[in-house]
């Protein structure tokens, strides 16, 4: 177990804001030398470590909304993590270092992981089945000789594989949903949306079976880890397409957390006010900058991770700036006592997985 508490006290109010505010969007930006995986793990711990809830109507918190008035509201207690850069074994291993058994939460219908990395660009099975076996032969001859070990296409292959009752039970890896980009443009994004919505439905099946279908999706925190990978790898998808795709997913969950890259070439090269007037902006830089800036305008809170301006230090991993986004509602936050205080702190990721967050000048 880490020497530091799983959630530093400085971060606790900001993590709580994202899990309490309905239909809120939290944006986390990072750079190459200051990644966001440790911060996402704190979001997972904040939601999944909470006690199992059994209150009526699914409301699990009572707050003071005025003199002599009380209001009940929901907070996220289940998580759907869609990761486009990190695989399941990474999240499972890092979760254990914080005392989280993610597989146990998967079995308890409180957590789902969607693999957006392993098979995102694999060919569909129909195309794989149409590929002929490799053959070898003399160059220029019209006759080919099958390679050693090649399967005879005239014989059925299904009967040669023995089946056993144990093979019917899916392994934990087979339970994880793998995303696949099939089609182009909006068609590919619609398929991804349907796959993610199917996972959201699977985590709420217990509520639907018990007749609480109306509030089944009101307590789900959706985490999209680096969806900007789609912009970088798919030329026929622009920032408007992926922004609409995210808004479609937001309608089915309680709140959303998104991580994106904010390295200088991806953000500042597309800025029309940069001094270098002769700078040629690539389509990737233009789309990425517009995508991240658009998310910041819609987000209620923006968490920015970057390295120290003075260079590397052995006891400081980077800088974390917490600020209000363009979608922050001041009046609503004051009523719910969730007012976000803008702050900039330093953090240090230790070898045992613990994180120490402190202000400048603090020891």
Backbone torsions as a table, in degrees:
resi	resn	phi	psi	omega
1	UNK	NA	145.5	179.4
2	UNK	-65.5	153.0	178.6
3	UNK	-72.5	-25.9	178.8
4	UNK	-90.9	156.1	174.5
5	UNK	-61.8	150.4	-177.3
6	UNK	-56.6	-39.3	179.7
7	UNK	-120.2	111.9	176.5
8	UNK	-60.0	144.9	-175.0
9	UNK	-63.2	-26.9	178.8
10	UNK	-68.2	-33.3	-177.6
11	UNK	-83.1	-22.1	-171.6
12	UNK	-54.1	-46.9	-179.7
13	UNK	-62.8	-32.0	-177.5
14	UNK	-77.6	-35.3	174.5
15	UNK	-67.3	-39.1	-179.7
16	UNK	-65.8	-36.1	-179.6
17	UNK	-59.6	-41.2	-178.0
18	UNK	-69.9	-33.5	-177.1
19	UNK	-84.9	-17.4	-179.4
20	UNK	-94.7	-35.8	-172.7
21	UNK	-78.9	116.3	-179.1
22	UNK	-69.3	139.5	178.7
23	UNK	58.5	28.5	178.9
24	UNK	-89.4	156.7	178.2
25	UNK	-125.8	125.1	177.4
26	UNK	-114.4	126.8	-178.8
27	UNK	-107.1	129.0	176.0
28	UNK	-118.3	118.4	178.0
29	UNK	-107.8	145.8	-177.8
30	UNK	-142.5	166.0	175.3
31	UNK	-120.6	175.4	-173.0
32	UNK	-60.6	-38.2	-176.8
33	UNK	-93.2	0.7	178.3
34	UNK	-139.5	84.8	-175.0
35	UNK	-81.2	167.8	-172.8
36	UNK	-107.6	6.2	-174.5
37	UNK	-64.8	-35.0	179.8
38	UNK	-66.8	-32.6	179.5
39	UNK	-74.1	-37.9	176.3
40	UNK	-64.2	-35.5	177.2
41	UNK	-62.7	-33.3	176.9
42	UNK	-69.9	-33.2	174.2
43	UNK	-64.6	-43.1	178.2
44	UNK	-61.5	-42.8	-179.5
45	UNK	-67.1	-37.5	-178.5
46	UNK	-63.0	-36.0	-176.8
47	UNK	-89.1	-48.6	-171.6
48	UNK	-76.2	-25.6	-179.2
49	UNK	-80.0	-8.2	177.8
50	UNK	-65.7	153.4	-178.8
51	UNK	-66.5	148.7	176.2
52	UNK	-59.5	137.7	-172.2
53	UNK	-101.5	140.8	179.8
54	UNK	-139.5	14.3	-179.9
55	UNK	-68.3	159.7	-178.6
56	UNK	-68.7	147.8	177.8
57	UNK	61.7	8.5	177.2
58	UNK	81.1	-1.7	178.6
59	UNK	-78.9	134.6	-173.2
60	UNK	-129.0	16.0	-178.7
61	UNK	-155.7	138.7	177.0
62	UNK	-118.5	128.5	-177.7
63	UNK	-125.7	160.2	175.3
64	UNK	-88.4	117.3	-179.0
65	UNK	-105.5	7.2	179.1
66	UNK	163.1	176.0	179.4
67	UNK	-61.0	115.2	178.0
68	UNK	73.2	11.4	-179.2
69	UNK	-119.1	144.8	176.3
70	UNK	-129.3	146.7	-179.4
71	UNK	-135.0	137.1	179.0
72	UNK	-103.8	139.8	-178.1
73	UNK	-145.1	165.5	-179.8
74	UNK	-92.8	161.3	169.0
75	UNK	-141.2	156.0	-176.8
76	UNK	-66.6	135.4	175.1
77	UNK	-132.5	1.0	175.0
78	UNK	-133.4	152.7	-172.6
79	UNK	-131.8	136.0	168.6
80	UNK	-117.0	113.9	-177.4
81	UNK	-105.2	118.8	176.3
82	UNK	-110.8	109.0	-174.6
83	UNK	-113.4	126.5	179.4
84	UNK	-101.4	-1.3	-178.2
85	UNK	-128.4	-18.0	-174.5
86	UNK	-129.4	137.6	-174.5
87	UNK	-86.0	173.5	-175.8
88	UNK	-62.6	-40.8	-177.3
89	UNK	-64.6	-31.4	176.7
90	UNK	-65.3	-50.5	-178.5
91	UNK	-65.1	-37.6	-179.4
92	UNK	-67.3	-42.1	179.2
93	UNK	-67.5	-43.5	179.5
94	UNK	-69.6	-31.2	176.5
95	UNK	-65.3	-37.9	178.5
96	UNK	-64.0	-31.8	178.3
97	UNK	-67.2	-22.8	176.5
98	UNK	-96.4	1.1	-178.7
99	UNK	88.0	17.7	179.2
100	UNK	-106.0	121.8	172.9
101	UNK	-95.9	91.7	-174.2
102	UNK	-64.1	-32.7	178.8
103	UNK	-64.8	-34.6	178.0
104	UNK	-66.0	-38.2	178.0
105	UNK	-71.7	-29.1	173.9
106	UNK	-64.6	-45.5	179.3
107	UNK	-65.8	-28.2	179.3
108	UNK	-90.4	11.4	178.3
109	UNK	57.1	40.2	174.0
110	UNK	-118.7	-6.5	-178.2
111	UNK	-149.7	139.5	173.6
112	UNK	-135.9	139.0	176.0
113	UNK	-114.5	132.0	178.3
114	UNK	-114.8	121.1	-176.9
115	UNK	-85.0	106.4	176.9
116	UNK	-102.1	15.5	-175.8
117	UNK	-114.8	-49.9	-167.7
118	UNK	-64.1	-49.2	-174.0
119	UNK	-118.0	24.1	-174.7
120	UNK	-63.3	-35.6	-175.9
121	UNK	-113.3	17.4	175.3
122	UNK	-69.1	151.9	177.3
123	UNK	-75.7	146.6	176.4
124	UNK	-59.0	157.2	-177.9
125	UNK	-63.1	-30.2	179.6
126	UNK	-63.4	-40.0	-179.9
127	UNK	-72.1	-37.1	179.3
128	UNK	-65.5	-35.1	-179.6
129	UNK	-71.8	-21.2	-178.4
130	UNK	-85.7	-8.4	-179.5
131	UNK	-76.5	130.3	-180.0
132	UNK	-77.7	154.2	176.4
133	UNK	-62.2	147.8	179.3
134	UNK	-69.2	138.3	178.7
135	UNK	-126.8	155.7	178.1
136	UNK	-124.0	158.0	179.6
137	UNK	-180.0	-177.5	179.7
138	UNK	-78.5	135.6	-179.2
139	UNK	-62.5	131.6	177.9
140	UNK	91.8	-13.9	179.7
141	UNK	-86.6	151.7	179.7
142	UNK	-86.0	0.6	-177.1
143	UNK	-110.9	135.3	-179.9
144	UNK	-117.0	147.0	179.7
145	UNK	-111.0	125.9	179.6
146	UNK	-60.7	142.9	177.8
147	UNK	-71.8	155.9	179.1
148	UNK	-62.9	132.2	179.5
149	UNK	86.5	-0.5	179.9
150	UNK	-70.5	145.9	-177.9
151	UNK	-84.3	131.5	177.8
152	UNK	-68.8	120.0	-176.3
153	UNK	-69.8	-16.0	-178.9
154	UNK	-82.5	-10.7	-178.6
155	UNK	-106.7	140.3	178.2
156	UNK	-68.2	139.8	-177.5
157	UNK	-98.0	-15.0	-176.0
158	UNK	-70.3	-34.7	-177.4
159	UNK	-76.2	-18.0	-178.7
160	UNK	-79.3	-13.8	-179.7
161	UNK	-96.5	114.7	-178.6
162	UNK	-69.6	140.9	177.8
163	UNK	-109.9	145.1	179.4
164	UNK	-137.1	157.1	178.8
165	UNK	-59.2	-29.1	-178.1
166	UNK	-70.7	-28.9	-177.9
167	UNK	-71.1	-15.6	179.6
168	UNK	-77.7	-19.1	180.0
169	UNK	-82.1	120.0	-178.3
170	UNK	-70.2	142.4	175.4
171	UNK	-80.5	166.0	177.4
172	UNK	-57.4	-33.1	178.6
173	UNK	-68.8	-34.1	-179.7
174	UNK	-73.4	-20.6	179.3
175	UNK	-75.2	-20.2	-178.1
176	UNK	-77.3	132.7	179.8
177	UNK	-76.2	131.9	176.2
178	UNK	-109.4	127.8	179.0
179	UNK	-81.8	149.7	179.6
180	UNK	-140.3	125.1	176.7
181	UNK	-81.6	103.9	178.1
182	UNK	-119.3	127.1	-176.5
183	UNK	98.1	-166.4	-177.5
184	UNK	-134.3	149.3	173.1
185	UNK	59.8	-132.3	-177.5
186	UNK	-61.2	-33.2	-179.8
187	UNK	-61.7	-42.0	179.4
188	UNK	-66.6	-41.0	179.5
189	UNK	-67.8	-36.5	177.4
190	UNK	-63.3	-36.6	177.9
191	UNK	-67.7	-40.7	177.0
192	UNK	-63.2	-40.6	179.0
193	UNK	-62.4	-42.5	179.2
194	UNK	-64.0	-38.3	179.4
195	UNK	-65.9	-41.1	-179.8
196	UNK	-69.9	-39.6	178.2
197	UNK	-64.1	-32.4	176.6
198	UNK	-65.0	-36.3	177.1
199	UNK	-69.1	-39.4	177.7
200	UNK	-62.6	-40.3	177.6
201	UNK	-64.5	-35.5	-178.1
202	UNK	-68.3	-31.2	-179.2
203	UNK	-79.4	-15.9	179.7
204	UNK	-105.6	13.1	-175.8
205	UNK	-64.3	-31.7	179.8
206	UNK	-66.7	-38.5	177.9
207	UNK	-69.0	-38.0	-180.0
208	UNK	-66.8	-39.7	179.9
209	UNK	-68.1	-29.5	179.3
210	UNK	-85.4	0.6	177.5
211	UNK	90.1	7.4	-179.2
212	UNK	-102.1	45.8	-175.9
213	UNK	-67.8	-27.7	-176.7
214	UNK	-62.8	-39.0	-177.3
215	UNK	-108.8	21.4	-173.9
216	UNK	-66.0	-34.8	-175.0
217	UNK	-103.4	10.2	-175.4
218	UNK	-83.2	-0.5	-178.7
219	UNK	-128.6	27.1	-177.8
220	UNK	-105.3	127.9	172.5
221	UNK	-97.9	118.8	178.5
222	UNK	-96.6	124.2	178.1
223	UNK	-114.2	119.2	175.9
224	UNK	-106.6	108.6	-176.7
225	UNK	-94.2	107.8	176.8
226	UNK	59.0	56.2	174.0
227	UNK	-70.2	-10.8	177.1
228	UNK	-66.0	-10.7	173.7
229	UNK	-59.5	-34.0	179.4
230	UNK	-64.1	-39.3	177.9
231	UNK	-64.3	-38.3	-175.3
232	UNK	-76.0	-21.5	-173.5
233	UNK	-113.4	-8.3	-176.8
234	UNK	-125.5	98.6	-175.0
235	UNK	-63.1	-28.5	-175.3
236	UNK	-86.5	11.3	175.4
237	UNK	-118.2	124.0	-179.3
238	UNK	-107.2	-175.2	-175.0
239	UNK	-67.7	-31.7	178.0
240	UNK	-67.3	-39.5	-179.6
241	UNK	-63.6	-47.3	-176.4
242	UNK	-73.8	-28.8	176.0
243	UNK	-66.7	-42.9	176.8
244	UNK	-66.0	-35.0	177.0
245	UNK	-62.0	-42.6	179.1
246	UNK	-67.3	-41.4	178.5
247	UNK	-63.0	-33.5	175.6
248	UNK	-65.1	-36.3	177.7
249	UNK	-72.4	-33.4	-177.9
250	UNK	-63.1	-27.4	-177.7
251	UNK	-67.8	-15.1	-174.0
252	UNK	-108.6	6.6	-177.9
253	UNK	-134.3	170.6	179.5
254	UNK	-74.2	-50.9	179.9
255	UNK	-152.7	165.9	-172.0
256	UNK	-134.5	138.8	173.3
257	UNK	-122.9	129.0	-177.2
258	UNK	-125.9	134.2	173.9
259	UNK	-111.2	137.6	178.3
260	UNK	-140.1	164.2	175.0
261	UNK	-85.3	143.8	179.5
262	UNK	-135.4	36.9	176.8
263	UNK	-64.4	151.8	-172.7
264	UNK	-55.4	-44.8	179.7
265	UNK	-62.2	-30.3	-177.3
266	UNK	-80.1	-20.5	-175.2
267	UNK	-109.3	-49.8	-169.0
268	UNK	-86.8	-22.9	-179.5
269	UNK	-67.1	-27.9	179.9
270	UNK	-87.2	-0.2	-179.6
271	UNK	-74.7	125.7	-178.4
272	UNK	-71.1	-12.9	-177.4
273	UNK	-99.5	11.2	177.7
274	UNK	-70.3	147.6	-177.0
275	UNK	-63.2	-31.7	-176.4
276	UNK	-77.4	97.7	-177.1
277	UNK	-73.7	-23.8	-178.8
278	UNK	-88.4	7.9	-178.3
279	UNK	-71.1	129.9	179.6
280	UNK	-93.7	119.9	-177.5
281	UNK	-90.0	127.4	178.0
282	UNK	-81.0	158.3	176.9
283	UNK	-58.9	-35.1	178.7
284	UNK	-63.7	-45.6	-179.9
285	UNK	-64.2	-39.1	-179.7
286	UNK	-66.6	-47.6	-178.4
287	UNK	-67.5	-42.0	-177.8
288	UNK	-66.1	-44.4	179.9
289	UNK	-61.9	-45.6	179.6
290	UNK	-64.4	-36.0	179.7
291	UNK	-66.2	-48.3	-177.9
292	UNK	-68.4	-43.4	179.0
293	UNK	-63.4	-39.2	177.7
294	UNK	-64.2	-39.5	176.3
295	UNK	-64.5	-39.5	179.8
296	UNK	-63.8	-35.1	178.3
297	UNK	-70.6	-30.3	-179.7
298	UNK	-88.7	-21.7	-173.1
299	UNK	-73.9	148.7	173.3
300	UNK	-84.6	-22.8	178.9
301	UNK	-149.1	141.7	-179.6
302	UNK	-124.7	124.9	176.5
303	UNK	-112.2	119.2	-175.5
304	UNK	-111.5	126.3	177.0
305	UNK	-108.6	130.4	177.7
306	UNK	-150.8	170.3	177.9
307	UNK	-86.3	169.5	177.5
308	UNK	-66.1	140.7	177.8
309	UNK	-67.9	-25.0	-177.9
310	UNK	-89.5	0.0	179.8
311	UNK	110.6	-172.8	-176.5
312	UNK	-75.4	151.4	176.7
313	UNK	-140.3	146.9	-175.1
314	UNK	-76.0	-18.9	-178.8
315	UNK	-115.1	10.8	177.8
316	UNK	-137.4	124.5	179.0
317	UNK	-87.8	-31.2	-179.3
318	UNK	175.2	-169.7	-177.2
319	UNK	-117.2	136.9	176.4
320	UNK	-119.5	118.1	177.6
321	UNK	-109.4	125.6	-179.6
322	UNK	-111.5	120.5	-175.4
323	UNK	-143.3	165.0	178.3
324	UNK	-80.7	141.2	176.6
325	UNK	-90.5	-179.0	-179.2
326	UNK	-68.6	-21.3	-179.9
327	UNK	-95.0	13.6	-179.1
328	UNK	-73.2	132.0	-179.8
329	UNK	-106.9	107.7	-175.1
330	UNK	-66.5	-47.3	-176.5
331	UNK	-63.0	-41.6	179.6
332	UNK	-67.1	-38.5	179.8
333	UNK	-66.5	-37.8	178.8
334	UNK	-66.5	-36.7	178.3
335	UNK	-68.1	-35.7	-178.1
336	UNK	-91.4	0.9	-179.6
337	UNK	58.7	38.8	178.3
338	UNK	-120.9	34.5	-177.5
339	UNK	-63.4	128.1	-178.3
340	UNK	-88.7	121.8	177.0
341	UNK	-94.3	120.9	-179.9
342	UNK	-69.7	135.0	-173.0
343	UNK	-156.6	152.8	174.9
344	UNK	-128.1	124.1	-175.8
345	UNK	-131.4	169.4	174.2
346	UNK	-104.9	155.8	177.4
347	UNK	-140.9	154.7	-179.6
348	UNK	-137.4	116.7	178.8
349	UNK	-88.6	116.3	-176.9
350	UNK	-85.6	167.8	-176.5
351	UNK	-67.9	-28.8	-178.4
352	UNK	-84.2	6.2	179.4
353	UNK	95.2	-11.1	177.4
354	UNK	-74.0	156.4	-179.8
355	UNK	-129.9	131.8	176.3
356	UNK	-110.0	123.7	-179.1
357	UNK	-114.1	128.7	-174.9
358	UNK	-151.7	160.6	178.8
359	UNK	-83.0	166.6	178.6
360	UNK	-66.5	132.8	-179.5
361	UNK	90.0	-10.7	177.8
362	UNK	-82.4	148.5	-179.9
363	UNK	-92.1	NA	NA
